[in-house]
Amino acid sequence: MGSMSWIHWVVVLLIVVLVFGTKRLGNIGKDVGEAVKGFKKGMQDDDKPSAQLGDESRRNDSNAASRNDEHTPR
C-alpha cells in the first residue's frame, strides 16, 4: 500500500500526456537536457575563470600601487 504499482504509474503518465501534450513534454525534456549539459560544462570550466581573474586582479593591484606612488606628495 506504501508504494504505487506499475498500473498507477501508467495512469499518471497518461494524465500528464493529456494535460501537457507530447510536443510540450518533448520541449521540456530538451530544455532540461540542455540545462544539464550547460551545468556540467560550467562545473568543468570552473577552475579556468578563477585563475584568470586572479591574474588580472594581481595586475590591477600592481598598477594601482605604481599609480599611487606617482601621485603621492613629497
Summary of the structure (lengths in Angstrom):
residues: 74
radius of gyration: 27.6
end to end distance: 85.9
largest distance: 86.8
contacts: 130
relative contact order: 0.05
helix: 85%
strand: 0%
